[in-house]
């Protein structure tokens, strides 16, 4: 099984434990809203100023 390094923490990301968004790898457990800590998905997030947000919290912050 091929593994790769996660951009943020530099730990190994295995194919079954990763989320890839715009070519950047995240651990599924690390792919959370920067504001509320809620779990997000590639179809339910917004990247703003280098941080990830769920759509709900992003609306509150703008």
DAURVEN-V238244 format. One line per field, one symbol per residue. ss: DSSP state (a for helix, b for strand, c for the rest). phi: phi as a letter, one per 30 degrees, with the letter a starting at -180 (. if undefined). burial: # if it has 9 or more other ideal C-beta (glycine too) atoms within 8 Angstrom, else .. Layout:
# DAURVEN-V238244
ss=???
phi=???
burial=???
This chain:
# DAURVEN-V238244
ss=ccbbbccccccbbbaaabbbbccbbbbaaacbccccccbccccccbbbccbbbcaaaaaaac
phi=.dbbcdedciddccedccbcbhiccbdedcdbddcciddbbecbbbcbhibcbddddddddc
burial=....##......#....##.#...###..####.#..#.#....#.##...####.##....
